[in-house]
């Protein structure tokens, strides 16, 4: 999983059936402690209602996304926001 | 699996139900180069139920198999700490020894 900042959202009318009604957000991966961007911005499914600018935790567990979207095994999505990060800190 | 050093933790109250009461640690991947353990590129977040503390060296499994780790069946995770490393022998040397 990686931490990221929500940069925006994606709207699409013509898409895979399993994405019907799904909220798609643009997430910019960032180094958890320094927040420095590291990696390409990607699209992740959001069911937690993350706001633009929020720090989130993104997981690449496809099975999890299928459960979140209540979509069957043919749901081709892998990234989903699984937590809104209050803070990440060195212990 | 990757070798990684625990460098921090992530606190989140608003999260998927499967993550309730699960500890999230920030881990920095490490690689072995010329008989030494050196930091790698990736820094990721993993579930930890083994009680890894900061500075511990751990083995992290990633991908869908991460959910096969004990207690992770209903947790939509893709990275889990599955071992606290005591010692690493590589290239004919003790590259790491805990303590």
N, CA and C atoms of all chains as a GROMACS GRO file, in nm:
protein
  570
    1UNK      N    1   0.088  -0.120   0.000
    1UNK     CA    2   0.000   0.000   0.000
    1UNK      C    3   0.090   0.122   0.000
    2UNK      N    4   0.034   0.230  -0.050
    2UNK     CA    5   0.113   0.354  -0.048
    2UNK      C    6   0.024   0.470  -0.004
    3UNK      N    7   0.089   0.571   0.052
    3UNK     CA    8   0.014   0.690   0.091
    3UNK      C    9   0.012   0.784  -0.029
    4UNK      N   10  -0.089   0.866  -0.037
    4UNK     CA   11  -0.101   0.955  -0.154
    4UNK      C   12  -0.188   1.074  -0.117
    5UNK      N   13  -0.184   1.176  -0.205
    5UNK     CA   14  -0.271   1.290  -0.184
    5UNK      C   15  -0.375   1.293  -0.297
    6UNK      N   16  -0.500   1.319  -0.264
    6UNK     CA   17  -0.605   1.324  -0.366
    6UNK      C   18  -0.590   1.456  -0.440
    7UNK      N   19  -0.577   1.444  -0.572
    7UNK     CA   20  -0.552   1.564  -0.653
    7UNK      C   21  -0.675   1.607  -0.732
    8UNK      N   22  -0.766   1.512  -0.754
    8UNK     CA   23  -0.882   1.548  -0.834
    8UNK      C   24  -0.970   1.427  -0.857
    9UNK      N   25  -1.066   1.442  -0.945
    9UNK     CA   26  -1.156   1.328  -0.969
    9UNK      C   27  -1.168   1.304  -1.120
   10UNK      N   28  -1.219   1.186  -1.154
   10UNK     CA   29  -1.234   1.147  -1.295
   10UNK      C   30  -1.380   1.115  -1.318
   11UNK      N   31  -1.436   1.170  -1.423
   11UNK     CA   32  -1.574   1.136  -1.458
   11UNK      C   33  -1.572   1.064  -1.592
   12UNK      N   34  -1.649   0.953  -1.599
   12UNK     CA   35  -1.651   0.879  -1.725
   12UNK      C   36  -1.789   0.817  -1.742
   13UNK      N   37  -1.848   0.839  -1.859
   13UNK     CA   38  -1.980   0.780  -1.881
   13UNK      C   39  -1.967   0.643  -1.947
   14UNK      N   40  -1.867   0.633  -2.037
   14UNK     CA   41  -1.853   0.503  -2.105
   14UNK      C   42  -1.738   0.430  -2.039
   15UNK      N   43  -1.772   0.328  -1.958
   15UNK     CA   44  -1.667   0.259  -1.881
   15UNK      C   45  -1.714   0.118  -1.850
   16UNK      N   46  -1.624   0.040  -1.787
   16UNK     CA   47  -1.656  -0.098  -1.754
   16UNK      C   48  -1.776  -0.100  -1.660
   17UNK      N   49  -1.866  -0.194  -1.685
   17UNK     CA   50  -1.993  -0.198  -1.609
   17UNK      C   51  -1.968  -0.196  -1.459
   18UNK      N   52  -1.862  -0.262  -1.413
   18UNK     CA   53  -1.843  -0.271  -1.267
   18UNK      C   54  -1.813  -0.136  -1.206
   19UNK      N   55  -1.779  -0.038  -1.289
   19UNK     CA   56  -1.744   0.096  -1.235
   19UNK      C   57  -1.864   0.188  -1.229
   20UNK      N   58  -1.981   0.135  -1.265
   20UNK     CA   59  -2.102   0.218  -1.265
   20UNK      C   60  -2.124   0.272  -1.123
   21UNK      N   61  -2.134   0.403  -1.108
   21UNK     CA   62  -2.161   0.462  -0.976
   21UNK      C   63  -2.038   0.472  -0.888
   22UNK      N   64  -1.923   0.424  -0.936
   22UNK     CA   65  -1.801   0.429  -0.852
   22UNK      C   66  -1.741   0.569  -0.860
   23UNK      N   67  -1.685   0.614  -0.747
   23UNK     CA   68  -1.620   0.744  -0.743
   23UNK      C   69  -1.472   0.721  -0.772
   24UNK      N   70  -1.422   0.788  -0.879
   24UNK     CA   71  -1.284   0.769  -0.922
   24UNK      C   72  -1.203   0.894  -0.890
   25UNK      N   73  -1.098   0.879  -0.814
   25UNK     CA   74  -1.017   0.994  -0.774
   25UNK      C   75  -0.875   0.980  -0.827
   26UNK      N   76  -0.813   1.095  -0.853
   26UNK     CA   77  -0.673   1.095  -0.895
   26UNK      C   78  -0.589   1.106  -0.769
   27UNK      N   79  -0.496   1.010  -0.751
   27UNK     CA   80  -0.414   1.009  -0.630
   27UNK      C   81  -0.267   1.019  -0.670
   28UNK      N   82  -0.197   1.112  -0.603
   28UNK     CA   83  -0.054   1.130  -0.631
   28UNK      C   84   0.024   1.062  -0.518
   29UNK      N   85   0.094   0.948  -0.546
   29UNK     CA   86   0.170   0.879  -0.441
   29UNK      C   87   0.274   0.972  -0.380
   30UNK      N   88   0.288   0.962  -0.248
   30UNK     CA   89   0.386   1.047  -0.181
   30UNK      C   90   0.455   0.966  -0.074
   31UNK      N   91   0.580   0.998  -0.046
   31UNK     CA   92   0.658   0.928   0.057
   31UNK      C   93   0.588   0.954   0.191
   32UNK      N   94   0.554   0.849   0.268
   32UNK     CA   95   0.468   0.866   0.384
   32UNK      C   96   0.517   0.970   0.485
   33UNK      N   97   0.648   0.975   0.512
   33UNK     CA   98   0.693   1.063   0.621
   33UNK      C   99   0.723   1.203   0.570
   34UNK      N  100   0.785   1.213   0.454
   34UNK     CA  101   0.820   1.348   0.408
   34UNK      C  102   0.711   1.407   0.321
   35UNK      N  103   0.626   1.319   0.263
   35UNK     CA  104   0.518   1.368   0.177
   35UNK      C  105   0.568   1.403   0.038
   36UNK      N  106   0.700   1.381   0.014
   36UNK     CA  107   0.755   1.411  -0.119
   36UNK      C  108   0.687   1.322  -0.223
   37UNK      N  109   0.639   1.380  -0.336
   37UNK     CA  110   0.577   1.295  -0.437
   37UNK      C  111   0.675   1.189  -0.485
   38UNK      N  112   0.628   1.065  -0.499
   38UNK     CA  113   0.718   0.964  -0.557
   38UNK      C  114   0.635   0.867  -0.639
   39UNK      N  115   0.642   0.881  -0.769
   39UNK     CA  116   0.566   0.792  -0.857
   39UNK      C  117   0.460   0.870  -0.933
   40UNK      N  118   0.401   0.801  -1.028
   40UNK     CA  119   0.302   0.866  -1.116
   40UNK      C  120   0.168   0.878  -1.044
   41UNK      N  121   0.094   0.984  -1.078
   41UNK     CA  122  -0.044   0.996  -1.028
   41UNK      C  123  -0.125   0.881  -1.089
   42UNK      N  124  -0.217   0.827  -1.012
   42UNK     CA  125  -0.297   0.714  -1.062
   42UNK      C  126  -0.444   0.736  -1.025
   43UNK      N  127  -0.531   0.650  -1.078
   43UNK     CA  128  -0.674   0.661  -1.048
   43UNK      C  129  -0.710   0.550  -0.950
   44UNK      N  130  -0.781   0.587  -0.845
   44UNK     CA  131  -0.820   0.486  -0.746
   44UNK      C  132  -0.969   0.501  -0.717
   45UNK      N  133  -1.032   0.388  -0.688
   45UNK     CA  134  -1.174   0.390  -0.650
   45UNK      C  135  -1.184   0.440  -0.506
   46UNK      N  136  -1.286   0.522  -0.479
   46UNK     CA  137  -1.302   0.573  -0.342
   46UNK      C  138  -1.443   0.544  -0.292
   47UNK      N  139  -1.453   0.474  -0.181
   47UNK     CA  140  -1.585   0.451  -0.120
   47UNK      C  141  -1.592   0.517   0.017
   48UNK      N  142  -1.480   0.584   0.057
   48UNK     CA  143  -1.479   0.643   0.192
   48UNK      C  144  -1.514   0.791   0.189
   49UNK      N  145  -1.522   0.849   0.067
   49UNK     CA  146  -1.558   0.991   0.059
   49UNK      C  147  -1.440   1.082   0.087
   50UNK      N  148  -1.325   1.050   0.029
   50UNK     CA  149  -1.206   1.133   0.052
   50UNK      C  150  -1.224   1.266  -0.022
   51UNK      N  151  -1.182   1.376   0.045
   51UNK     CA  152  -1.194   1.509  -0.017
   51UNK      C  153  -1.069   1.534  -0.102
   52UNK      N  154  -1.081   1.629  -0.195
   52UNK     CA  155  -0.965   1.670  -0.274
   52UNK      C  156  -0.862   1.728  -0.176
   53UNK      N  157  -0.737   1.686  -0.190
   53UNK     CA  158  -0.632   1.736  -0.102
   53UNK      C  159  -0.608   1.646   0.017
   54UNK      N  160  -0.697   1.551   0.041
   54UNK     CA  161  -0.682   1.464   0.159
   54UNK      C  162  -0.566   1.369   0.141
   55UNK      N  163  -0.503   1.332   0.256
   55UNK     CA  164  -0.400   1.228   0.256
   55UNK      C  165  -0.470   1.095   0.272
   56UNK      N  166  -0.440   1.000   0.183
   56UNK     CA  167  -0.511   0.871   0.186
   56UNK      C  168  -0.412   0.757   0.178
   57UNK      N  169  -0.463   0.637   0.212
   57UNK     CA  170  -0.384   0.514   0.196
   57UNK      C  171  -0.449   0.435   0.083
   58UNK      N  172  -0.365   0.396  -0.016
   58UNK     CA  173  -0.419   0.328  -0.133
   58UNK      C  174  -0.368   0.184  -0.133
   59UNK      N  175  -0.459   0.090  -0.156
   59UNK     CA  176  -0.419  -0.051  -0.160
   59UNK      C  177  -0.442  -0.106  -0.300
   60UNK      N  178  -0.356  -0.203  -0.338
   60UNK     CA  179  -0.369  -0.262  -0.472
   60UNK      C  180  -0.429  -0.401  -0.464
   61UNK      N  181  -0.522  -0.418  -0.371
   61UNK     CA  182  -0.582  -0.552  -0.355
   61UNK      C  183  -0.708  -0.560  -0.439
   62UNK      N  184  -0.698  -0.626  -0.558
   62UNK     CA  185  -0.811  -0.632  -0.651
   62UNK      C  186  -0.935  -0.693  -0.587
   63UNK      N  187  -0.914  -0.801  -0.509
   63UNK     CA  188  -1.030  -0.867  -0.445
   63UNK      C  189  -1.104  -0.765  -0.357
   64UNK      N  190  -1.025  -0.683  -0.287
   64UNK     CA  191  -1.087  -0.584  -0.198
   64UNK      C  192  -1.175  -0.488  -0.276
   65UNK      N  193  -1.126  -0.446  -0.394
   65UNK     CA  194  -1.205  -0.351  -0.474
   65UNK      C  195  -1.334  -0.418  -0.520
   66UNK      N  196  -1.324  -0.545  -0.557
   66UNK     CA  197  -1.446  -0.615  -0.602
   66UNK      C  198  -1.549  -0.619  -0.491
   67UNK      N  199  -1.501  -0.637  -0.366
   67UNK     CA  200  -1.596  -0.639  -0.253
   67UNK      C  201  -1.653  -0.501  -0.230
   68UNK      N  202  -1.564  -0.398  -0.239
   68UNK     CA  203  -1.611  -0.260  -0.212
   68UNK      C  204  -1.718  -0.218  -0.313
   69UNK      N  205  -1.696  -0.255  -0.441
   69UNK     CA  206  -1.790  -0.213  -0.546
   69UNK      C  207  -1.904  -0.314  -0.561
   70UNK      N  208  -1.898  -0.421  -0.483
   70UNK     CA  209  -1.997  -0.530  -0.494
   70UNK      C  210  -2.006  -0.575  -0.639
   71UNK      N  211  -1.887  -0.576  -0.702
   71UNK     CA  212  -1.881  -0.617  -0.844
   71UNK      C  213  -1.825  -0.759  -0.844
   72UNK      N  214  -1.856  -0.830  -0.949
   72UNK     CA  215  -1.814  -0.971  -0.953
   72UNK      C  216  -1.666  -0.985  -0.984
   73UNK      N  217  -1.629  -1.110  -1.017
   73UNK     CA  218  -1.488  -1.142  -1.042
   73UNK      C  219  -1.436  -1.071  -1.168
   74UNK      N  220  -1.527  -1.019  -1.256
   74UNK     CA  221  -1.471  -0.960  -1.379
   74UNK      C  222  -1.445  -0.811  -1.362
   75UNK      N  223  -1.441  -0.764  -1.237
   75UNK     CA  224  -1.412  -0.622  -1.216
   75UNK      C  225  -1.262  -0.602  -1.228
   76UNK      N  226  -1.218  -0.527  -1.332
   76UNK     CA  227  -1.074  -0.518  -1.361
   76UNK      C  228  -1.002  -0.408  -1.284
   77UNK      N  229  -1.052  -0.370  -1.168
   77UNK     CA  230  -0.992  -0.255  -1.099
   77UNK      C  231  -0.902  -0.307  -0.987
   78UNK      N  232  -0.790  -0.236  -0.964
   78UNK     CA  233  -0.698  -0.286  -0.861
   78UNK      C  234  -0.678  -0.187  -0.747
   79UNK      N  235  -0.675  -0.054  -0.780
   79UNK     CA  236  -0.641   0.043  -0.675
   79UNK      C  237  -0.766   0.099  -0.608
   80UNK      N  238  -0.761   0.104  -0.474
   80UNK     CA  239  -0.873   0.163  -0.401
   80UNK      C  240  -0.821   0.236  -0.278
   81UNK      N  241  -0.890   0.341  -0.240
   81UNK     CA  242  -0.855   0.413  -0.117
   81UNK      C  243  -0.913   0.333   0.000
   82UNK      N  244  -0.826   0.292   0.091
   82UNK     CA  245  -0.872   0.207   0.202
   82UNK      C  246  -0.868   0.278   0.336
   83UNK      N  247  -0.809   0.399   0.340
   83UNK     CA  248  -0.808   0.473   0.467
   83UNK      C  249  -0.779   0.620   0.440
   84UNK      N  250  -0.835   0.706   0.525
   84UNK     CA  251  -0.801   0.849   0.522
   84UNK      C  252  -0.700   0.867   0.633
   85UNK      N  253  -0.578   0.911   0.596
   85UNK     CA  254  -0.467   0.913   0.692
   85UNK      C  255  -0.479   1.035   0.782
   86UNK      N  256  -0.487   1.011   0.917
   86UNK     CA  257  -0.485   1.123   1.012
   86UNK      C  258  -0.344   1.180   1.013
   87UNK      N  259  -0.246   1.089   1.038
   87UNK     CA  260  -0.106   1.135   1.034
   87UNK      C  261  -0.019   1.013   1.017
   88UNK      N  262   0.098   1.033   0.953
   88UNK     CA  263   0.197   0.924   0.950
   88UNK      C  264   0.322   0.986   1.009
   89UNK      N  265   0.382   0.910   1.101
   89UNK     CA  266   0.493   0.969   1.175
   89UNK      C  267   0.598   0.864   1.204
   90UNK      N  268   0.721   0.910   1.224
   90UNK     CA  269   0.822   0.813   1.266
   90UNK      C  270   0.797   0.796   1.415
   91UNK      N  271   0.808   0.674   1.463
   91UNK     CA  272   0.761   0.639   1.599
   91UNK      C  273   0.838   0.711   1.709
   92UNK      N  274   0.893  -1.155  -0.167
   92UNK     CA  275   0.896  -1.079  -0.041
   92UNK      C  276   1.013  -0.982  -0.047
   93UNK      N  277   0.999  -0.874   0.029
   93UNK     CA  278   1.110  -0.780   0.032
   93UNK      C  279   1.164  -0.773   0.175
   94UNK      N  280   1.290  -0.735   0.186
   94UNK     CA  281   1.350  -0.704   0.316
   94UNK      C  282   1.326  -0.555   0.336
   95UNK      N  283   1.280  -0.515   0.456
   95UNK     CA  284   1.251  -0.373   0.474
   95UNK      C  285   1.273  -0.333   0.619
   96UNK      N  286   1.306  -0.206   0.638
   96UNK     CA  287   1.325  -0.156   0.774
   96UNK      C  288   1.203  -0.073   0.811
   97UNK      N  289   1.153  -0.093   0.934
   97UNK     CA  290   1.036  -0.017   0.979
   97UNK      C  291   1.083   0.123   1.015
   98UNK      N  292   1.026   0.224   0.952
   98UNK     CA  293   1.071   0.362   0.978
   98UNK      C  294   0.959   0.448   1.036
   99UNK      N  295   0.839   0.389   1.051
   99UNK     CA  296   0.733   0.472   1.106
   99UNK      C  297   0.600   0.401   1.109
  100UNK      N  298   0.495   0.475   1.138
  100UNK     CA  299   0.362   0.411   1.138
  100UNK      C  300   0.261   0.509   1.082
  101UNK      N  301   0.145   0.453   1.042
  101UNK     CA  302   0.038   0.536   0.986
  101UNK      C  303  -0.082   0.522   1.077
  102UNK      N  304  -0.143   0.638   1.112
  102UNK     CA  305  -0.261   0.637   1.199
  102UNK      C  306  -0.380   0.682   1.114
  103UNK      N  307  -0.488   0.604   1.114
  103UNK     CA  308  -0.606   0.642   1.036
  103UNK      C  309  -0.731   0.595   1.110
  104UNK      N  310  -0.820   0.690   1.141
  104UNK     CA  311  -0.943   0.648   1.210
  104UNK      C  312  -1.052   0.613   1.108
  105UNK      N  313  -1.055   0.686   0.997
  105UNK     CA  314  -1.158   0.661   0.895
  105UNK      C  315  -1.098   0.563   0.794
  106UNK      N  316  -1.148   0.436   0.798
  106UNK     CA  317  -1.084   0.335   0.709
  106UNK      C  318  -1.183   0.222   0.682
  107UNK      N  319  -1.147   0.138   0.584
  107UNK     CA  320  -1.225   0.020   0.550
  107UNK      C  321  -1.238  -0.068   0.676
  108UNK      N  322  -1.356  -0.126   0.696
  108UNK     CA  323  -1.378  -0.206   0.819
  108UNK      C  324  -1.270  -0.311   0.841
  109UNK      N  325  -1.220  -0.372   0.731
  109UNK     CA  326  -1.121  -0.478   0.747
  109UNK      C  327  -0.994  -0.430   0.816
  110UNK      N  328  -0.976  -0.296   0.820
  110UNK     CA  329  -0.851  -0.244   0.880
  110UNK      C  330  -0.869  -0.210   1.028
  111UNK      N  331  -0.990  -0.231   1.081
  111UNK     CA  332  -1.010  -0.200   1.223
  111UNK      C  333  -0.909  -0.275   1.308
  112UNK      N  334  -0.854  -0.209   1.407
  112UNK     CA  335  -0.758  -0.267   1.504
  112UNK      C  336  -0.639  -0.332   1.434
  113UNK      N  337  -0.602  -0.279   1.317
  113UNK     CA  338  -0.483  -0.333   1.250
  113UNK      C  339  -0.375  -0.225   1.254
  114UNK      N  340  -0.252  -0.267   1.285
  114UNK     CA  341  -0.143  -0.170   1.291
  114UNK      C  342  -0.086  -0.152   1.151
  115UNK      N  343  -0.055  -0.027   1.115
  115UNK     CA  344   0.003   0.003   0.983
  115UNK      C  345   0.142   0.062   1.003
  116UNK      N  346   0.242  -0.003   0.944
  116UNK     CA  347   0.378   0.046   0.960
  116UNK      C  348   0.432   0.095   0.826
  117UNK      N  349   0.517   0.198   0.835
  117UNK     CA  350   0.585   0.248   0.716
  117UNK      C  351   0.717   0.173   0.706
  118UNK      N  352   0.744   0.109   0.591
  118UNK     CA  353   0.866   0.031   0.577
  118UNK      C  354   0.945   0.076   0.455
  119UNK      N  355   1.077   0.077   0.472
  119UNK     CA  356   1.168   0.120   0.365
  119UNK      C  357   1.239  -0.004   0.314
  120UNK      N  358   1.218  -0.039   0.187
  120UNK     CA  359   1.279  -0.159   0.131
  120UNK      C  360   1.431  -0.148   0.135
  121UNK      N  361   1.498  -0.260   0.161
  121UNK     CA  362   1.643  -0.263   0.162
  121UNK      C  363   1.692  -0.372   0.065
  122UNK      N  364   1.813  -0.352   0.011
  122UNK     CA  365   1.871  -0.452  -0.079
  122UNK      C  366   2.010  -0.487  -0.030
  123UNK      N  367   2.065  -0.598  -0.080
  123UNK     CA  368   2.200  -0.641  -0.040
  123UNK      C  369   2.292  -0.611  -0.158
  124UNK      N  370   2.394  -0.527  -0.132
  124UNK     CA  371   2.487  -0.487  -0.238
  124UNK      C  372   2.628  -0.498  -0.183
  125UNK      N  373   2.709  -0.576  -0.253
  125UNK     CA  374   2.849  -0.598  -0.212
  125UNK      C  375   2.855  -0.633  -0.062
  126UNK      N  376   2.772  -0.729  -0.025
  126UNK     CA  377   2.780  -0.782   0.110
  126UNK      C  378   2.732  -0.687   0.217
  127UNK      N  379   2.662  -0.580   0.175
  127UNK     CA  380   2.610  -0.487   0.278
  127UNK      C  381   2.460  -0.464   0.254
  128UNK      N  382   2.389  -0.436   0.363
  128UNK     CA  383   2.246  -0.409   0.352
  128UNK      C  384   2.230  -0.258   0.332
  129UNK      N  385   2.178  -0.221   0.213
  129UNK     CA  386   2.167  -0.077   0.185
  129UNK      C  387   2.022  -0.041   0.153
  130UNK      N  388   1.979   0.083   0.185
  130UNK     CA  389   1.840   0.123   0.158
  130UNK      C  390   1.809   0.116   0.008
  131UNK      N  391   1.687   0.071  -0.022
  131UNK     CA  392   1.644   0.068  -0.162
  131UNK      C  393   1.559   0.190  -0.192
  132UNK      N  394   1.479   0.178  -0.299
  132UNK     CA  395   1.401   0.294  -0.345
  132UNK      C  396   1.266   0.306  -0.274
  133UNK      N  397   1.199   0.189  -0.262
  133UNK     CA  398   1.057   0.198  -0.227
  133UNK      C  399   1.031   0.214  -0.078
  134UNK      N  400   0.935   0.299  -0.049
  134UNK     CA  401   0.882   0.313   0.088
  134UNK      C  402   0.733   0.283   0.078
  135UNK      N  403   0.686   0.181   0.149
  135UNK     CA  404   0.544   0.145   0.140
  135UNK      C  405   0.484   0.131   0.279
  136UNK      N  406   0.354   0.108   0.282
  136UNK     CA  407   0.284   0.088   0.410
  136UNK      C  408   0.237  -0.057   0.414
  137UNK      N  409   0.257  -0.123   0.527
  137UNK     CA  410   0.217  -0.264   0.538
  137UNK      C  411   0.143  -0.287   0.669
  138UNK      N  412   0.059  -0.392   0.669
  138UNK     CA  413  -0.004  -0.433   0.794
  138UNK      C  414   0.100  -0.504   0.880
  139UNK      N  415   0.091  -0.487   1.010
  139UNK     CA  416   0.183  -0.560   1.097
  139UNK      C  417   0.110  -0.611   1.220
  140UNK      N  418   0.104  -0.741   1.234
  140UNK     CA  419   0.046  -0.802   1.355
  140UNK      C  420   0.153  -0.868   1.440
  141UNK      N  421   0.282  -0.851   1.398
  141UNK     CA  422   0.388  -0.918   1.474
  141UNK      C  423   0.452  -0.824   1.574
  142UNK      N  424   0.405  -0.699   1.574
  142UNK     CA  425   0.459  -0.605   1.673
  142UNK      C  426   0.597  -0.553   1.635
  143UNK      N  427   0.618  -0.527   1.505
  143UNK     CA  428   0.748  -0.474   1.464
  143UNK      C  429   0.761  -0.330   1.514
  144UNK      N  430   0.876  -0.299   1.568
  144UNK     CA  431   0.899  -0.163   1.616
  144UNK      C  432   0.988  -0.088   1.519
  145UNK      N  433   1.002   0.043   1.543
  145UNK     CA  434   1.083   0.123   1.452
  145UNK      C  435   1.227   0.072   1.456
  146UNK      N  436   1.287   0.061   1.336
  146UNK     CA  437   1.425   0.015   1.326
  146UNK      C  438   1.434  -0.134   1.306
  147UNK      N  439   1.324  -0.207   1.330
  147UNK     CA  440   1.328  -0.353   1.308
  147UNK      C  441   1.341  -0.382   1.159
  148UNK      N  442   1.409  -0.494   1.131
  148UNK     CA  443   1.417  -0.539   0.993
  148UNK      C  444   1.311  -0.648   0.977
  149UNK      N  445   1.231  -0.636   0.873
  149UNK     CA  446   1.120  -0.730   0.856
  149UNK      C  447   1.115  -0.783   0.713
  150UNK      N  448   1.040  -0.895   0.697
  150UNK     CA  449   1.012  -0.945   0.562
  150UNK      C  450   0.866  -0.909   0.534
  151UNK      N  451   0.840  -0.852   0.415
  151UNK     CA  452   0.704  -0.810   0.380
  151UNK      C  453   0.661  -0.884   0.255
  152UNK      N  454   0.543  -0.946   0.262
  152UNK     CA  455   0.489  -1.011   0.143
  152UNK      C  456   0.388  -0.917   0.080
  153UNK      N  457   0.383  -0.915  -0.053
  153UNK     CA  458   0.296  -0.820  -0.122
  153UNK      C  459   0.204  -0.892  -0.221
  154UNK      N  460   0.101  -0.818  -0.264
  154UNK     CA  461   0.010  -0.873  -0.364
  154UNK      C  462  -0.105  -0.945  -0.298
  155UNK      N  463  -0.181  -1.020  -0.379
  155UNK     CA  464  -0.303  -1.080  -0.325
  155UNK      C  465  -0.270  -1.184  -0.218
  156UNK      N  466  -0.147  -1.241  -0.224
  156UNK     CA  467  -0.116  -1.344  -0.123
  156UNK      C  468  -0.102  -1.281   0.016
  157UNK      N  469  -0.089  -1.150   0.021
  157UNK     CA  470  -0.077  -1.086   0.153
  157UNK      C  471  -0.201  -1.117   0.238
  158UNK      N  472  -0.313  -1.135   0.170
  158UNK     CA  473  -0.436  -1.160   0.246
  158UNK      C  474  -0.442  -1.302   0.301
  159UNK      N  475  -0.345  -1.384   0.265
  159UNK     CA  476  -0.343  -1.521   0.321
  159UNK      C  477  -0.274  -1.523   0.457
  160UNK      N  478  -0.210  -1.412   0.492
  160UNK     CA  479  -0.144  -1.407   0.623
  160UNK      C  480  -0.252  -1.415   0.730
  161UNK      N  481  -0.217  -1.468   0.848
  161UNK     CA  482  -0.319  -1.486   0.952
  161UNK      C  483  -0.388  -1.354   0.984
  162UNK      N  484  -0.520  -1.359   0.995
  162UNK     CA  485  -0.596  -1.242   1.036
  162UNK      C  486  -0.623  -1.142   0.926
  163UNK      N  487  -0.576  -1.169   0.803
  163UNK     CA  488  -0.591  -1.069   0.697
  163UNK      C  489  -0.700  -1.105   0.597
  164UNK      N  490  -0.776  -1.210   0.627
  164UNK     CA  491  -0.873  -1.261   0.528
  164UNK      C  492  -0.969  -1.152   0.483
  165UNK      N  493  -1.020  -1.072   0.579
  165UNK     CA  494  -1.120  -0.971   0.541
  165UNK      C  495  -1.061  -0.832   0.532
  166UNK      N  496  -0.928  -0.824   0.516
  166UNK     CA  497  -0.865  -0.692   0.514
  166UNK      C  498  -0.812  -0.666   0.373
  167UNK      N  499  -0.862  -0.561   0.303
  167UNK     CA  500  -0.820  -0.538   0.165
  167UNK      C  501  -0.678  -0.482   0.156
  168UNK      N  502  -0.583  -0.559   0.207
  168UNK     CA  503  -0.445  -0.513   0.208
  168UNK      C  504  -0.366  -0.578   0.095
  169UNK      N  505  -0.251  -0.517   0.059
  169UNK     CA  506  -0.165  -0.584  -0.041
  169UNK      C  507  -0.022  -0.591   0.010
  170UNK      N  508  -0.001  -0.567   0.142
  170UNK     CA  509   0.135  -0.578   0.197
  170UNK      C  510   0.125  -0.610   0.345
  171UNK      N  511   0.191  -0.720   0.387
  171UNK     CA  512   0.182  -0.764   0.526
  171UNK      C  513   0.321  -0.804   0.575
  172UNK      N  514   0.355  -0.760   0.697
  172UNK     CA  515   0.482  -0.803   0.759
  172UNK      C  516   0.463  -0.947   0.805
  173UNK      N  517   0.544  -1.038   0.754
  173UNK     CA  518   0.525  -1.178   0.791
  173UNK      C  519   0.643  -1.234   0.870
  174UNK      N  520   0.749  -1.154   0.892
  174UNK     CA  521   0.861  -1.205   0.973
  174UNK      C  522   0.942  -1.088   1.027
  175UNK      N  523   0.990  -1.105   1.150
  175UNK     CA  524   1.088  -1.011   1.207
  175UNK      C  525   1.223  -1.079   1.188
  176UNK      N  526   1.312  -1.015   1.115
  176UNK     CA  527   1.438  -1.079   1.075
  176UNK      C  528   1.541  -1.066   1.187
  177UNK      N  529   1.604  -1.181   1.224
  177UNK     CA  530   1.709  -1.180   1.324
  177UNK      C  531   1.847  -1.167   1.259
  178UNK      N  532   1.863  -1.239   1.146
  178UNK     CA  533   1.997  -1.241   1.088
  178UNK      C  534   1.988  -1.269   0.939
  179UNK      N  535   2.077  -1.211   0.862
  179UNK     CA  536   2.083  -1.240   0.718
  179UNK      C  537   2.227  -1.277   0.683
  180UNK      N  538   2.241  -1.395   0.622
  180UNK     CA  539   2.373  -1.436   0.569
  180UNK      C  540   2.365  -1.423   0.418
  181UNK      N  541   2.458  -1.352   0.360
  181UNK     CA  542   2.458  -1.341   0.212
  181UNK      C  543   2.600  -1.315   0.166
  182UNK      N  544   2.628  -1.365   0.047
  182UNK     CA  545   2.761  -1.344  -0.013
  182UNK      C  546   2.870  -1.380   0.088
  183UNK      N  547   2.843  -1.491   0.161
  183UNK     CA  548   2.946  -1.543   0.250
  183UNK      C  549   2.970  -1.459   0.374
  184UNK      N  550   2.875  -1.364   0.402
  184UNK     CA  551   2.898  -1.280   0.522
  184UNK      C  552   2.768  -1.268   0.602
  185UNK      N  553   2.779  -1.232   0.727
  185UNK     CA  554   2.658  -1.200   0.806
  185UNK      C  555   2.626  -1.054   0.772
  186UNK      N  556   2.526  -1.037   0.687
  186UNK     CA  557   2.496  -0.902   0.637
  186UNK      C  558   2.419  -0.821   0.740
  187UNK      N  559   2.342  -0.898   0.823
  187UNK     CA  560   2.263  -0.829   0.927
  187UNK      C  561   2.252  -0.921   1.046
  188UNK      N  562   2.261  -0.865   1.166
  188UNK     CA  563   2.240  -0.944   1.287
  188UNK      C  564   2.172  -0.854   1.388
  189UNK      N  565   2.057  -0.898   1.438
  189UNK     CA  566   1.975  -0.815   1.528
  189UNK      C  567   2.045  -0.803   1.663
  190UNK      N  568   2.031  -0.685   1.722
  190UNK     CA  569   2.081  -0.669   1.860
  190UNK      C  570   2.222  -0.618   1.860
   0.00000   0.00000   0.00000
